[in-house]
Amino acid sequence: GSQYTIDGCATFFRCERFHLVKKYEVEFNKAAISLADQMTNPHQKKATMNRLLKDNVALIAVLEMAPDPQRSSKQLICVANTHIHANPELNDVKLWQVHTLLKGLEKIANSADIPMLVAGDFNSVPGSAAHSLLVKGCVEPQQLVSEANDNLRSRAASSRNTWQQVNSCLSAAKPAAAACE
C-alpha cells in the first residue's frame, strides 16, 4: 500500500453540554472533481485530478450549547476538524485543501454570527502557505514561489509538468490566497 492512505476525522462532544444542529462533510475529492469539471482543456483536467484527488476530508459541526439559566439566548459554535494531505512535496495541494475548507466555513460565517474553532492535522509547518492562509487569511507571494521552487527541485525530472500543476491548483485558490497587504 501507499504511505499516504485514505483519511477520516471525527468530532466528539458531550451530549449533556451540546447538541448537533448541523453537520457538513467536506470531501476534497468531490471539490476536486467539481473544479476539474469546469476546465475545458483535457490535459489540464487530468493533471488537476491527478494532483488533487488525495482522499482527505474535513468535518464541520454546528453545535448548540445546552440550555443554561444564566444565558438568555441560544449559543452556537462551529467546530471544524480536518486531516490535510501529508506528502511534503505537495504544498500546493495542502494550500488548496485549506482554501476549500475555508470556503465552506465562510459560507457558514455569512449565514450566522457563530464563533468558530478550526482543528486538525494540517501537515504544515508555521510559515508555510497553508498555515498562512489559515492564520492570516492570505498568502505572501514569495511563499508560493518558495514552496513551488522546493517542489520543483525535489521533482526535477518532471519540473515543467509540476510547475503547471502548481499553477493550475493555485489559480483555483486565488480568491482566498490573495497576497497579504
GIWOKA-V923054 format. One record per residue. N is the residue number from 1. PHI is phi in whole degrees, -180 to 180 (none if undefined). PSI is psi in whole degrees, 0 to 359 (* if undefined). Layout:
# GIWOKA-V923054
((N:PHI:PSI) (N:PHI:PSI))
This chain:
# GIWOKA-V923054
((1:none:172) (2:-81:150) (3:-75:346) (4:-110:107) (5:-111:174) (6:-63:134) (7:-110:162) (8:-143:172) (9:-152:160) (10:-141:150) (11:-122:122) (12:-109:144) (13:-148:158) (14:-80:120) (15:-64:333) (16:-77:347) (17:-109:335) (18:-142:159) (19:-137:149) (20:-75:124) (21:-93:314) (22:-155:143) (23:-124:135) (24:-122:128) (25:-103:121) (26:-102:108) (27:-103:108) (28:-61:331) (29:-63:318) (30:-63:320) (31:-66:322) (32:-65:318) (33:-64:318) (34:-62:318) (35:-63:313) (36:-65:325) (37:-63:338) (38:-81:348) (39:-88:142) (40:-98:332) (41:-78:117) (42:-63:328) (43:-70:319) (44:-66:321) (45:-61:313) (46:-65:317) (47:-63:319) (48:-64:315) (49:-62:313) (50:-61:324) (51:-77:319) (52:-97:340) (53:-76:100) (54:-130:4) (55:63:31) (56:-98:158) (57:-141:169) (58:-141:155) (59:-129:128) (60:-118:127) (61:-125:129) (62:-98:120) (63:-114:147) (64:-112:132) (65:-69:146) (66:-60:150) (67:-55:144) (68:-139:129) (69:-61:338) (70:-76:342) (71:-116:130) (72:-88:337) (73:-120:167) (74:-64:142) (75:-119:116) (76:-106:154) (77:-144:142) (78:-105:124) (79:-118:122) (80:-113:140) (81:-137:135) (82:-146:165) (83:-132:106) (84:-83:152) (85:-53:141) (86:-91:335) (87:-58:118) (88:-67:346) (89:-85:353) (90:-114:54) (91:-62:329) (92:-65:324) (93:-68:318) (94:-60:315) (95:-61:316) (96:-64:320) (97:-66:318) (98:-63:316) (99:-59:316) (100:-63:317) (101:-62:314) (102:-64:326) (103:-62:319) (104:-65:317) (105:-66:326) (106:-63:321) (107:-62:318) (108:-67:316) (109:-62:325) (110:-73:338) (111:-91:341) (112:-161:152) (113:-88:90) (114:-124:133) (115:-64:147) (116:-125:142) (117:-123:121) (118:-114:124) (119:-137:166) (120:148:185) (121:-102:103) (122:-89:353) (123:46:40) (124:-138:149) (125:-98:154) (126:-55:136) (127:95:347) (128:-73:164) (129:-61:316) (130:-63:318) (131:-65:315) (132:-62:318) (133:-62:320) (134:-69:316) (135:-84:317) (136:-101:340) (137:83:10) (138:-155:169) (139:-130:132) (140:-70:136) (141:-55:322) (142:-65:334) (143:-65:318) (144:-64:316) (145:-66:315) (146:-62:313) (147:-68:322) (148:-64:318) (149:-64:320) (150:-60:316) (151:-64:319) (152:-66:318) (153:-63:321) (154:-76:346) (155:-130:51) (156:-56:326) (157:-63:331) (158:-124:39) (159:-62:319) (160:-66:317) (161:-64:319) (162:-63:314) (163:-60:319) (164:-64:321) (165:-67:319) (166:-60:311) (167:-63:320) (168:-63:314) (169:-67:318) (170:-74:331) (171:-63:331) (172:-72:338) (173:-99:6) (174:-57:320) (175:-57:314) (176:-89:341) (177:-98:34) (178:-66:156) (179:-63:144) (180:-71:144) (181:-109:*))
